[in-house]
Amino acid sequence: MKNVPYRIYLDEKELPKKWYNIQADMPVKCQPALNPQTHKPIGPEELSAIFPMELIKQEVTQERYIDIPEEVQEMYRSFRPAPLCRAYRLEEALGTPAKIYYKYEGTTPSGSHKMNTAIPQVYYNKKEGITRLATETGAGQWGSALSIASQMFGLECMVYMVKVSYEQKPYRKSLMQTYGAKVTPSPSEYTKAGREILKKDPESLGSLGIAISEAVEDAASRKDTSYALGSVLNHVILHQTIIGEEAIKQMEKIDEYPDMVIGCCGGGSNFAGISFPFMRDKIADKRKTRFIAVEPAACPTLTKGKFSYDFGDTAKMAPITMMYTLGHDFVPEGIHAGGLRYHGESPLVSQLYHDGFIEGRSVHQTKVFEAAIQFARAEAILPAPESAHAIQVAIEEAKKCKETGEEKTILFALSGHGHFDLAAYEAYLSGKIGDVEYTDDMLAEGLKCVPSIECPSI
Ligand SMILES: *Cc1c(COP(=O)(O)O)cnc(C)c1O
């Protein structure tokens, strides 16, 4: 018997009852979101065209803790806590003195952390009389989560799925349809934003930025419909803190605390979800934990992008936020980690990165798949390609410990399983995956569309 079990769970009674809002503790607050037309700070009334009031409140509140509604807790209890796992066999394979832990979100009904916010988002919409939700999905993970949550609460769900993913992952579409969602490849003919893109480029692969424009337009044009976003926004990140809050309690049980926390970073929600509850201690100067956000080298938002006000979507319909960006017109290469192909970044993660609380790392996809396969062979879990970005850096850090002999405690977020990503694995295993360089020219080109809005405090 190992002195720490392979998997550490919590009793139902121990499940967190509150989400943690890092806005209360940030030394430098985020800049306000701006109206995409007027460039003035956007008010609750304007946002109410696409979001329910409770989520708008959560977007801006400075309260440190937000109660998780009983109905949401009840749904969470049906699949949480997510296990905290000790990667004994990976440690052994690496020959590292480091202790590696991962928080495995692949045990949710949709197979990723996205269920954690899908449930409260659908719940609050239903409470305010909304009967239909419109959303975008990249890899299909968010669309799946929202389809399932919509079905559980009896709402309709319309999903604009980035075309490259729609073609690479047909089973994701079937999964969403199984739960009653309507799914279209994006750009689509359903919206003005989609039709305009198709007119210019009928072969467009789509992007998250385009799909967001379509879903926002859909929601804004119908009274019965809200828009739902699976990452980036403050309220999404708030809901995801359930991951870190659980992880703290699980680690307390075995008398551990991480020296570093690692997560892959697309819009930033799983990274923030596992990190922010631990970052609370770092901000309060109680701990020196390192936080590492990992992104694809083909879409290096934090490590190469500019900290600037920019649009969240291609058609400039979503609010303008202060964030790291590669430019809202940038369409990343069709890499296999579709969930990490977003030009921007969560404003909360961006501000904390800017202020030095977070390190950024970018990795190439061949390395990522190498790590994914090493992990699968050691730990028996098939990781999502997105999650494998975190694995890659965790392995790298564990190897450094081997060189220095340091017995560090590494915690990473295994944000989802890869059962719907076998086409990507197949491409890798048959030698068809290459690396995509992101060049300075691409950055210069991408930043041309970024609006010049002054931010006095930066
Ligand atoms: C969507 C997704 C991501 C990236 O999104 P974040 O908001 O950055 O967490 C990462 N991993 C998986 C499995 C996903 O589904």
The ligand as an ORCA input file, in Angstrom:
! r2SCAN-3c Opt
* xyz 0 1
  C     -12.155     23.954    -23.643
  C     -11.099     23.137    -23.111
  C      -9.871     23.711    -22.742
  C      -9.514     25.148    -22.941
  O     -10.376     26.076    -22.388
  P     -10.030     26.906    -21.085
  O     -11.165     27.840    -20.928
  O      -8.733     27.589    -21.311
  O      -9.966     25.938    -19.976
  C      -8.924     22.885    -22.188
  N      -9.121     21.565    -22.036
  C     -10.275     20.975    -22.395
  C     -10.428     19.507    -22.218
  C     -11.306     21.750    -22.936
  O     -12.452     21.191    -23.260
*
